[in-house]
Amino acid sequence: MKHHYPDHLKIEVLQHLEKVGSVTQAARKFSIHPSTVYGWKHIGLAAFRQRASLCPPPVSPAPTDPNARIQRLEQENAVLREAAKLYFGYK
């Protein structure tokens, strides 16, 4: 089974690797297979930092105010309606 690890974890693992100098130790600490860490090492810390900086910030949690939630859902529904019109040719 192939895992998808977030860039922030890859950065953390590679920073730890720089400290300890051992792929095996870094892999063991984060419970990741050493060959995965070797692959990340080959790509490089700078590449993952750059990729992480290009990613949008995490989406904030849904508002707890019911009216704000309703407004957000109405906006999402409007976007979905427009997409359905374009995709299915509805008027």
N, CA, C and O of each residue as an XYZ file, in Angstrom:
364
protein
N       0.844     -1.182      0.000
C       0.000      0.000      0.000
C       0.885      1.240      0.000
O       1.806      1.363      0.807
N       0.591      2.151     -0.915
C       1.386      3.357     -1.037
C       0.784      4.441     -0.138
O      -0.422      4.682     -0.154
N       1.646      5.081      0.639
C       1.201      6.132      1.542
C       1.426      7.483      0.902
O       2.352      7.665      0.112
N       0.581      8.417      1.246
C       0.789      9.807      0.832
C       1.108     10.601      2.092
O       0.259     10.779      2.965
N       2.327     11.065      2.167
C       2.753     11.830      3.328
C       2.701     13.321      2.996
O       3.120     13.722      1.910
N       2.197     14.142      3.909
C       2.154     15.588      3.650
C       3.562     16.187      3.641
O       4.471     15.679      4.297
N       3.722     17.266      2.892
C       5.029     17.901      2.760
C       5.599     18.340      4.101
O       6.810     18.268      4.312
N       4.737     18.798      5.016
C       5.259     19.260      6.306
C       5.917     18.119      7.081
O       6.869     18.348      7.827
N       5.416     16.891      6.911
C       6.042     15.737      7.566
C       7.382     15.418      6.907
O       8.362     15.125      7.592
N       7.421     15.474      5.589
C       8.671     15.220      4.870
C       9.746     16.211      5.305
O      10.904     15.841      5.499
N       9.351     17.471      5.455
C      10.295     18.504      5.896
C      10.795     18.191      7.299
O      11.990     18.296      7.578
N       9.879     17.807      8.177
C      10.255     17.489      9.548
C      11.215     16.300      9.597
O      12.192     16.318     10.345
N      10.936     15.271      8.800
C      11.795     14.089      8.766
C      13.183     14.462      8.246
O      14.190     14.041      8.816
N      13.245     15.244      7.177
C      14.536     15.617      6.602
C      15.325     16.544      7.524
O      16.553     16.473      7.565
N      14.640     17.402      8.254
C      15.338     18.242      9.234
C      15.929     17.377     10.341
O      17.054     17.603     10.786
N      15.160     16.388     10.778
C      15.657     15.475     11.803
C      16.843     14.673     11.255
O      17.820     14.430     11.964
N      16.745     14.271      9.999
C      17.830     13.526      9.367
C      19.113     14.352      9.358
O      20.199     13.823      9.595
N      18.987     15.651      9.084
C      20.177     16.511      9.107
C      20.813     16.534     10.492
O      22.036     16.595     10.620
N      19.972     16.485     11.531
C      20.494     16.507     12.910
C      21.197     15.208     13.279
O      22.313     15.217     13.796
N      20.523     14.084     13.004
C      21.056     12.802     13.460
C      22.012     12.163     12.459
O      22.878     11.379     12.848
N      21.864     12.487     11.176
C      22.763     11.965     10.164
C      22.526     10.524      9.768
O      23.305      9.972      8.991
N      21.482      9.896     10.273
C      21.217      8.488      9.981
C      19.795      8.332      9.446
O      18.820      8.662     10.121
N      19.701      7.822      8.224
C      18.392      7.576      7.627
C      17.611      6.580      8.462
O      16.409      6.741      8.670
N      18.291      5.560      8.938
C      17.629      4.528      9.735
C      17.025      5.123     11.003
O      15.885      4.810     11.347
N      17.771      5.977     11.702
C      17.258      6.586     12.932
C      16.075      7.505     12.640
O      15.077      7.490     13.361
N      16.190      8.300     11.583
C      15.093      9.208     11.238
C      13.846      8.415     10.861
O      12.738      8.757     11.275
N      14.029      7.360     10.079
C      12.890      6.537      9.675
C      12.235      5.879     10.880
O      11.009      5.828     10.977
N      13.048      5.378     11.790
C      12.521      4.715     12.983
C      11.738      5.694     13.852
O      10.668      5.361     14.362
N      12.279      6.911     14.020
C      11.600      7.892     14.873
C      10.201      8.225     14.353
O       9.272      8.411     15.140
N      10.051      8.300     13.024
C       8.762      8.692     12.444
C       7.958      7.502     11.923
O       6.912      7.681     11.300
N       8.447      6.286     12.180
C       7.766      5.057     11.733
C       7.523      5.061     10.228
O       6.425      4.767      9.756
N       8.573      5.401      9.492
C       8.520      5.429      8.035
C       9.617      4.501      7.525
O      10.690      4.416      8.123
N       9.356      3.821      6.444
C      10.348      2.893      5.888
C      11.589      3.677      5.442
O      11.465      4.746      4.844
N      12.769      3.153      5.727
C      14.007      3.861      5.355
C      14.119      4.181      3.862
O      14.674      5.217      3.498
N      13.602      3.310      2.998
C      13.698      3.601      1.561
C      12.887      4.837      1.188
O      13.245      5.561      0.259
N      11.794      5.079      1.910
C      11.002      6.286      1.685
C      11.816      7.519      2.052
O      11.827      8.512      1.324
N      12.496      7.443      3.191
C      13.328      8.568      3.635
C      14.476      8.797      2.651
O      14.818      9.943      2.359
N      15.074      7.717      2.138
C      16.131      7.865      1.130
C      15.601      8.604     -0.104
O      16.282      9.466     -0.659
N      14.399      8.261     -0.519
C      13.784      8.939     -1.665
C      13.597     10.422     -1.409
O      13.890     11.251     -2.270
N      13.104     10.756     -0.212
C      12.916     12.159      0.137
C      14.254     12.886      0.193
O      14.371     14.036     -0.229
N      15.273     12.185      0.728
C      16.609     12.777      0.824
C      17.131     13.095     -0.575
O      17.753     14.134     -0.795
N      16.871     12.198     -1.506
C      17.307     12.399     -2.881
C      16.620     13.629     -3.499
O      17.260     14.406     -4.208
N      15.338     13.801     -3.233
C      14.600     14.965     -3.740
C      15.132     16.241     -3.097
O      15.337     17.247     -3.776
N      15.349     16.195     -1.808
C      15.965     17.314     -1.109
C      14.992     18.142     -0.289
O      13.830     18.321     -0.655
N      15.499     18.641      0.827
C      14.718     19.449      1.753
C      14.226     20.735      1.087
O      13.084     21.147      1.291
N      15.090     21.366      0.292
C      14.716     22.633     -0.354
C      13.513     22.453     -1.277
O      12.644     23.323     -1.335
N      13.454     21.341     -1.992
C      12.335     21.095     -2.905
C      11.018     20.962     -2.140
O       9.989     21.482     -2.571
N      11.055     20.263     -1.004
C       9.824     20.111     -0.220
C       9.422     21.432      0.428
O       8.233     21.729      0.545
N      10.400     22.221      0.848
C      10.072     23.537      1.411
C       9.422     24.418      0.355
O       8.458     25.130      0.638
N       9.950     24.369     -0.857
C       9.380     25.176     -1.927
C       7.964     24.710     -2.250
O       7.059     25.529     -2.415
N       7.774     23.399     -2.339
C       6.436     22.860     -2.612
C       5.447     23.262     -1.534
O       4.307     23.621     -1.829
N       5.888     23.201     -0.274
C       5.004     23.551      0.838
C       4.634     25.024      0.792
O       3.521     25.393      1.167
N       5.551     25.871      0.339
C       5.259     27.309      0.286
C       4.292     27.631     -0.839
O       3.620     28.662     -0.792
N       4.203     26.770     -1.858
C       3.288     26.996     -2.973
C       1.875     26.517     -2.672
O       0.922     26.931     -3.332
N       1.741     25.649     -1.680
C       0.428     25.102     -1.330
C      -0.397     26.160     -0.606
O       0.144     26.949      0.169
N      -1.695     26.180     -0.854
C      -2.535     27.127     -0.126
C      -2.589     26.760      1.358
O      -2.423     25.597      1.723
N      -2.819     27.749      2.198
C      -2.907     27.445      3.631
C      -4.100     26.546      3.907
O      -5.061     26.535      3.137
N      -4.049     25.794      4.994
C      -5.168     24.914      5.316
C      -6.463     25.706      5.477
O      -6.463     26.841      5.953
N      -7.546     25.090      5.076
C      -8.853     25.724      5.177
C      -9.261     25.771      6.637
O      -9.117     24.791      7.368
N      -9.767     26.911      7.048
C     -10.201     27.045      8.436
C     -11.433     26.172      8.664
O     -12.187     25.898      7.730
N     -11.632     25.743      9.890
C     -12.789     24.896     10.179
C     -14.093     25.622      9.868
O     -14.147     26.851      9.823
N     -15.120     24.847      9.658
C     -16.432     25.418      9.347
C     -16.881     26.326     10.487
O     -16.632     26.037     11.657
N     -17.541     27.421     10.137
C     -18.004     28.334     11.191
C     -19.022     27.650     12.101
O     -19.797     26.797     11.668
N     -18.997     28.042     13.353
C     -19.942     27.452     14.301
C     -21.271     28.207     14.307
O     -22.278     27.695     14.794
N     -21.269     29.415     13.769
C     -22.502     30.200     13.682
C     -23.406     29.579     12.616
O     -23.000     29.481     11.458
N     -24.621     29.159     12.979
C     -25.499     28.496     12.000
C     -25.795     29.368     10.775
O     -25.871     28.859      9.657
N     -25.963     30.671     10.982
C     -26.253     31.546      9.843
C     -25.072     31.622      8.882
O     -25.267     31.641      7.667
N     -23.861     31.664      9.407
C     -22.672     31.700      8.554
C     -22.547     30.384      7.792
O     -22.168     30.373      6.621
N     -22.864     29.281      8.457
C     -22.803     27.976      7.795
C     -23.835     27.897      6.681
O     -23.534     27.406      5.592
N     -25.030     28.368      6.936
C     -26.078     28.358      5.907
C     -25.652     29.204      4.713
O     -25.838     28.801      3.565
N     -25.083     30.370      4.982
C     -24.634     31.243      3.906
C     -23.548     30.557      3.065
O     -23.576     30.623      1.836
N     -22.596     29.900      3.735
C     -21.533     29.205      3.016
C     -22.103     28.075      2.171
O     -21.687     27.889      1.028
N     -23.053     27.316      2.718
C     -23.656     26.215      1.969
C     -24.459     26.723      0.770
O     -24.465     26.094     -0.289
N     -25.134     27.857      0.939
C     -25.878     28.443     -0.185
C     -24.924     28.861     -1.294
O     -25.228     28.688     -2.475
N     -23.765     29.415     -0.919
C     -22.769     29.798     -1.924
C     -22.235     28.561     -2.647
O     -22.088     28.567     -3.869
N     -21.948     27.510     -1.896
C     -21.457     26.275     -2.509
C     -22.503     25.686     -3.457
O     -22.163     25.209     -4.539
N     -23.772     25.719     -3.052
C     -24.836     25.199     -3.909
C     -24.951     26.010     -5.194
O     -25.184     25.443     -6.262
N     -24.792     27.325     -5.107
C     -24.859     28.171     -6.302
C     -23.733     27.811     -7.273
O     -23.946     27.745     -8.484
N     -22.554     27.582     -6.742
C     -21.424     27.195     -7.593
C     -21.702     25.844     -8.238
O     -21.445     25.659     -9.428
N     -22.223     24.902     -7.465
C     -22.527     23.578     -8.007
C     -23.628     23.645     -9.065
O     -23.569     22.921    -10.059
N     -24.623     24.498     -8.866
C     -25.682     24.659     -9.871
C     -25.099     25.169    -11.184
O     -25.434     24.670    -12.258
N     -24.223     26.168    -11.087
C     -23.597     26.720    -12.285
C     -22.743     25.661    -12.987
O     -22.752     25.569    -14.215
N     -22.016     24.876    -12.220
C     -21.193     23.821    -12.810
C     -22.067     22.783    -13.503
O     -21.719     22.307    -14.584
N     -23.194     22.426    -12.896
C     -24.112     21.462    -13.502
C     -24.693     22.020    -14.797
O     -24.842     21.286    -15.774
N     -25.023     23.310    -14.813
C     -25.541     23.935    -16.037
C     -24.518     23.831    -17.158
O     -24.858     23.487    -18.290
N     -23.267     24.130    -16.839
C     -22.223     24.066    -17.859
C     -21.966     22.642    -18.318
O     -21.805     22.389    -19.512
N     -21.928     21.716    -17.377
C     -21.594     20.329    -17.703
C     -22.717     19.613    -18.445
O     -22.483     18.919    -19.434
N     -23.940     19.793    -17.952
C     -25.062     19.068    -18.524
C     -25.845     19.879    -19.557
O     -26.745     19.345    -20.205
N     -25.514     21.154    -19.717
C     -26.184     21.996    -20.685
C     -27.559     22.460    -20.237
O     -28.405     22.789    -21.068
N     -27.792     22.488    -18.908
C     -29.075     22.977    -18.403
C     -29.154     24.481    -18.572
O     -28.140     25.172    -18.665
N     -30.391     24.971    -18.610
C     -30.588     26.425    -18.699
C     -31.082     26.978    -17.410
O     -31.304     28.184    -17.300
